[in-house]
Amino acid sequence: MSTGFPRAARVRARADYARVFDQARRTSDPLLSLHWLAGDGPARLGLAVSRKVDTRAVVRNRIKRQLREHFRRLRADLPGGDYVVVARAPAAKASASQLRATFERVLARAGALPTAAAGGTMPPALNSPALPPIPPSFPKPEPDAG
């Protein structure tokens, strides 16, 4: 799959947005709300950043540009379907890294991205709180025969 962001990778038609809003699975965060309608085709992104988020177009466009770029990088790993992201007012003051982290979090919560594996080398079932270590056993002194 190409790393570009062609028109075919975008949700563009009003009917497509309406279908996603009516039928999709929804997950939310204070910054973003994600509507994901799984499908057979490649992953497509739709963005809804209204004037309620910020009255200045430059701020709304910054949010869209950052989300579009991050989606472009994740697109090959995402299951097919339509993803519509609705920005909320706190997104206007969020940094680019906060937007990216929130976007990944709502994707993982929706089931579109695998959750990050816990650190460590043991499998999760074996990585439970461990018992205290067993002290090393010392050889017992032999009784004197004398």
N, C-alpha and C positions, 0 to 999 in steps of 0.2 A: 504494500500500500504506500502511496506517495506521502511525503511529509508536508506537501503543500496544503492549502485550504481552498479547494475549488468550490464553485457554486453548488455542485452536487453534494457537498458536505455540509450544507446549511439548510435549516428549516426556514423556508421563505414564504410559503403561501399561507394566507389567513386560515384556510380550511385545515392545513396541517397543524397550526398552532391550536385551533379549536379542538381537533381530535386529540392532541396530546393533553391539553388541559382537562378534557372530559374523561379520558380513559387511562391516563398514566399513573404510575406509582409516584408518590410525592414524599420527599424528605426535605427537612428545613434546618436552617441554622440562623442565628441572628443576622448574618450578612447576606446569605443567599438561600433561595429555595430552588430545588431541583425537581423537575417533572421528567420522568423517564418512561418512555413507552418502548418496550423491547420489540424488535422486528427482525426480519431476515436480511435486510440490506445493510450497507455500511453505516457506521455511526454518523449521525448528523447533529449539528448544534444549532439551537435557536436561542437568541438572547432577548430579554425584555428588561430594559433599564429605563424607567419612566422619569418624568420630571419630578416625581415625588422623591426620588433618590437624591437628585440635586438639580437645581434650575439651570446650572451652567452646562452647556453641551460638551465642553472640554472635559469635564469630570466624568460625565456619562460615557463619552467615547473612550476615555482612559480605562474605565472598568471593562468595557466591551473588548477593547484591544488586548488587555491582559488575559481575560478569560478565553478569548479566541485563540491566543497563542498557546496557552497551556493545554487547551483541548486539542489543538493541532498536534502537540507532542504526545499526548496520551491516546490519540485516536486509534492507532494500530492495536493497542492493548484492550480497548473497550469492546464489549459485545455490541452487536448491531442494534440499531433502533434510533429513536429521536430523543434528544436530550434538550430540554428547554430550561434555561437558567433565568430565574427572576431575581434581580438584585433588589436589596432592601436598603433603606436610608443609611444605616451604619456603614455600608460598603463605600460610600463617598469618602469617608475618612480613613479607610483601611489602606494599608500599604500593599504593594504588589505581592509580597511574600504571604501576607495574611489572606489575601484573596485566593492565592494558589493553594494554601493549606486548607482553607475552608472548602474550596472546590473539590479537592481530593477527599476530604472528610465526608462531604455529602454523597460523592460518587461511591465511596466505600460503604457508607450506611445504606445506600440504595441497593447494593450488591453488584454494582457495575465494576468495581475495582476490588481485587483481593485485599483483605485487611493486612496491615503490616505485621509480619511475624515478630514475635517477641525475641529479644536478643538472647544469646546464649547458645550453647552447643547441644543441649539436651532437648529431646522432643517435648512438646508442651505437657503431656501427661506425666512425664518423669521430672519435669522442672518445677514440681510443687515444693512448698517449704520443706526443707530437708530436716532430718533428725540431727541432733548433735553428733559430731564425729565420734567414732568409737576410738577410745585411746589405744595406742599401740600396746600389744601384750609383750611383756618382758619375760624372758625365761626365768622360771622359778629356781632359786638356789637349791642345790641338792644338800640334803642333811649330811653332816660330818659323820663319817664312819669310825671315828676314833676315840 
